[in-house]
Amino acid sequence: MEKDKCCCNKKTTHRGEDEKKIINNRISRIEGQLKGIKKMIQEDAYCNDVLIQLSAIESSIKSLSNHILENHLYSCVTRDLENGKVETLDEIISLFKRFNKG
């Protein structure tokens, strides 16, 4: 993963093409799952079946979030800490609090 760049007071993360492909493929699968649930609702699928599919989507999203978080820790956060930017720890703490809501 490449360095974060600052533009207009916003941080950005530049990802390699392979990483973008991995993330976009996972997002496409999640979109497909959502379309499947929409179709299930149109076809009056049994509530239990819809809920099972919703649970699968939750797992897919959590897995994608964990993938991005792991890459963030190994790249952006590591680099910031090596450069003495300890305020990055506040960002990570905030992320973990957000992840643990539920």
N, C-alpha and C positions, 0 to 999 in steps of 0.2 A: 504494500500500500504506500502511496506517495504521501508527501508532506501535506499538512493542512495549509491552506493559503488564506490570508485575510483579505476580504474584499468588502468594502462598504461596511466595515465593522461587523461582518459576519464571518464565522469560520466555515470553511468548506473542506471536504475530504475528497481528494482525487484518487479514484480507484482505477486499477488496471482493467483492461478489457476482459480478462478472464474472470476477475472478481465481479464485474458488472454482469457478465453473462450468468454466473452462478446465482446472483441475487435476483436478476430479472426472470430466470427460469423458475425460481421458487415462487416469486410473486405471480407469475403466470399460472402456476399450479393452484395457488390460493384463489385467484380470480376464477379459475375453472370450477373449483369447489363451490364458490359462492353462486356461480351460474347454475350449478347442479341443484343447490338448495332452492334457488328461485324457481326452477322447474318443478321441484318436488312440491313446493307450495301451490303452484298453478295446477298441479295434478292431484291435489288433496292428499298428499302422502301422510302416512301415520305420524303423529307427533313424535313418538319415540325415535323413528327413523330420521326425522329432521334434526332432532336433538343430538343424535349420534354423529351426524355429519357436521353440525355446528361444533361439537367437541373436537372433531378431527381438524377443523379449520383453526380452532384455538391452539391446538398442538402445533400446527404448521407455522402459525404466526410466532408462537413462542420460540420454536426452533430457529426461525429466521432471525428473530431478535437476538437470540443467544449467539448466532453466527456473527452478526454485525458487532455485537458487544465484544466478543472474543477478539475479533480483528482490531477493534478500537483500542482495547487494552494493550495488545501486542504492538501496535503501531503508534497511534496518536498519543496515548497516555504515556507510554514508555518514553517516547521522544520528549514530551513536555517535561516529564520528571527529570530526565537527563539534562534538560536545559534549565532546571530550577524553577519551573512553573508549577509550584505546588497548588495553586488555585484549581488546577485540573482535578485534584482530589475532591474538591467540592462538587464538581460536575458529576464525578463517578458516584459519590454518595447520594446525590440527588437522583441519578439514574436507578441505583439499587432501591431506593425508597419507592420510586415509581413502579419498578418491576414487582415489588413485594406488596403493592396494593391489591386488594382483590376480594 
